[in-house]
Amino acid sequence: MPSRLRPTPLLLALAFLAFLAVPAFQDESMTSFCFRLLELVAMTYSLNLITGYLGYVDFGHIVFYGVGAYTTALLLSGGVALHPALLILPGGAAALLFGLLAGYPALRLRGAYFAIATFSINEAMKAVVLNVDWLGGSEGIPLARYIRLELTTAYYVLLGIAAAVAAFSYTAVRQKFGLGMLAIREDEDVAEALAIDTTRYKLLTYALSGAVAGLAGGIVGLAHVYVSTEYFDVGKSIEMFVIMMLGGAGTALGPLLGAFLYFLIKDFLILRSPHLHLVIFGLIIVFIVLFLPAGLVGYLRERSGRLRALLE
Amino acid sequence: MPVAFATLLQTVINGLLVGGVYGISALGLTLVWGIMDIVNIAHGELMLLGAFACYFLFVGYGVTPVVSAALVVPLGMATGLFPYRTVIRRVVGRPALASLLLTFGVSLFLNNSMLNLWSPTIRSVGWFPGSLALGPALIPGTRLVAFAVAVLAAVLLYLFLSRTYSGRAIRAIMQDPEAAAAMGVNTRAILLLAFGLGTAFAFLAGSLLATVRPFAPQFAVSYAIIAFVIVVAGGLGNPMGALLGGLLIGLIESFTGTFWSQAYTPVVVSLLLVTFLLVRPTGLFRGARA
């Protein structure tokens, strides 16, 4: 097969290379801004796996982020001295395990029932963390005593996580696993009739996307040297949904484009009227569901036949 | 030490009375969910609009919450027509993904509009109608009134659903939309009516809840989750189940508060929800579609 220029992976690669250059060429405030951007990019790619590709609306996705952050923080405050890049691995593993345990019952539910169950699982975990003493309660766990992490180090780790999950999203739909996810999204009963082991596919997707969110939570917790129940806050869930919908749910470029678009719109709105941006984003989501179900990427694809072939 | 009888009685009273209000909130949700297969994520926000209506009527004009309970019903009915006509009806019959995300957008819009307009301050309607003694326990007047209004509303809804043409049409569409349409039911008008009624009940429940405990826009999620759990426990599209489920959740919440900690209510509610969904997905009582 003649090798054709594939713009989607090229765009992804260019974007992440640009991110790679930021700490070397920009000042700290720019790096710190890009750190926040990357955090949302990684989290949205993770949400996109379960909601965009698999079609299961996960309103409680942020629970994995919290589980990862708390596991990492507890290990650190418990005296485990490892390089931070290694310390987040148990956080990711804990989120993976949590995904398997919670997903096993929850993924037997479909549609709205699953969405509501995830909502309430997150609320329950938040209540546990808030009320169990050795988890820090409402005061959280301060970490500054144990670690001093350069922002640049945390930045590169987070960049690695974001780039890995983006690459996975792009390659998965070319393989049996990703096609299975899409089949389940389109019609789960038909997928099952076609001998796709839907339970395994769903559980793996849920746990894997959870692991990514757990790793992200771990590194963000270390970078901010503080974890608290904020890590289970629905506010970040909302941002992830807005970004996914803006960019295009179930597309490989969507979360990246969506994150840029999100910050552009947010800054534009905040300059004019603070606090109003979420009102507008609510309207934007309604508009996208009704008229542009595949977000910006879907819009561009619809606009021209050439772009349709180029963007994924 | 055995638990004092007074504590037990008080816990039961508190739970049952607030459970009635939960019940009518779930009634509103189950009407919409059962008839058009749309889970309204913005249900909690609709309840809060009712709460604010009650609050402002009381604080600004001295309107007794009993009177405002009667006022918020038509207000909710009218408010519900707007989102239904503009956006909700476009996702009727589409996959859950579309309606979930759409009503999520509506909830984001409403919630942040309320935060902008009225701030995240925790408010309470300072209405104190006194209380009644029942043996060693007290029946708080606010809860008693809220419960009585809730029961009255539920009875009226029951009469509406069983005695009137429109009410029977709602039940017919719940059982089989195509057969109902074939029998000449004006599905479009009835769906609009059902969404209006659902919103009216959310408003009413919110206005009653505001007299019982403090409220703020950011509480919408917890309001909605309780209503979801009750609908699931009571059986989808089953009004009686919603009411009994409300009493049950009210009791469970109240017992959790007395014997463990109010803070663990979300944990208990969440465990219950997942258990119900897995063990008895059709609810404790037979659902309309079962």
Chai-1 contact restraints between the chains, C-beta under 6 A:
chainA,res_idxA,chainB,res_idxB,connection_type,confidence,min_distance_angstrom,max_distance_angstrom,comment,restraint_id
A,G55,B,L97,contact,1.0,0.0,6.0,A-B,restraint_1
A,V57,B,L100,contact,1.0,0.0,6.0,A-B,restraint_2
A,P105,B,V274,contact,1.0,0.0,6.0,A-B,restraint_3
A,P105,B,L278,contact,1.0,0.0,6.0,A-B,restraint_4
A,L109,B,L277,contact,1.0,0.0,6.0,A-B,restraint_5
A,G111,B,A96,contact,1.0,0.0,6.0,A-B,restraint_6
A,A112,B,V39,contact,1.0,0.0,6.0,A-B,restraint_7
A,A112,B,A96,contact,1.0,0.0,6.0,A-B,restraint_8
A,Y113,B,L277,contact,1.0,0.0,6.0,A-B,restraint_9
A,A115,B,L100,contact,1.0,0.0,6.0,A-B,restraint_10
A,I116,B,F228,contact,1.0,0.0,6.0,A-B,restraint_11
A,A117,B,V274,contact,1.0,0.0,6.0,A-B,restraint_12
A,S120,B,I225,contact,1.0,0.0,6.0,A-B,restraint_13
A,S120,B,S270,contact,1.0,0.0,6.0,A-B,restraint_14
A,S120,B,L273,contact,1.0,0.0,6.0,A-B,restraint_15
A,E123,B,P266,contact,1.0,0.0,6.0,A-B,restraint_16
A,A124,B,P266,contact,1.0,0.0,6.0,A-B,restraint_17
A,A124,B,V267,contact,1.0,0.0,6.0,A-B,restraint_18
A,A124,B,S270,contact,1.0,0.0,6.0,A-B,restraint_19
A,A127,B,P266,contact,1.0,0.0,6.0,A-B,restraint_20
A,A127,B,V267,contact,1.0,0.0,6.0,A-B,restraint_21
A,N131,B,A263,contact,1.0,0.0,6.0,A-B,restraint_22
A,H275,B,N116,contact,1.0,0.0,6.0,A-B,restraint_23
A,L278,B,L108,contact,1.0,0.0,6.0,A-B,restraint_24
A,L278,B,N112,contact,1.0,0.0,6.0,A-B,restraint_25
A,V279,B,F109,contact,1.0,0.0,6.0,A-B,restraint_26
A,V279,B,N112,contact,1.0,0.0,6.0,A-B,restraint_27
A,V279,B,S113,contact,1.0,0.0,6.0,A-B,restraint_28
A,G282,B,G105,contact,1.0,0.0,6.0,A-B,restraint_29
A,G282,B,L108,contact,1.0,0.0,6.0,A-B,restraint_30
A,G282,B,F109,contact,1.0,0.0,6.0,A-B,restraint_31
A,L283,B,F109,contact,1.0,0.0,6.0,A-B,restraint_32
A,I285,B,G105,contact,1.0,0.0,6.0,A-B,restraint_33
A,V286,B,V87,contact,1.0,0.0,6.0,A-B,restraint_34
A,V286,B,L102,contact,1.0,0.0,6.0,A-B,restraint_35
A,V286,B,G105,contact,1.0,0.0,6.0,A-B,restraint_36
A,V289,B,A98,contact,1.0,0.0,6.0,A-B,restraint_37
A,V289,B,L101,contact,1.0,0.0,6.0,A-B,restraint_38
A,V289,B,L102,contact,1.0,0.0,6.0,A-B,restraint_39
A,L290,B,R90,contact,1.0,0.0,6.0,A-B,restraint_40
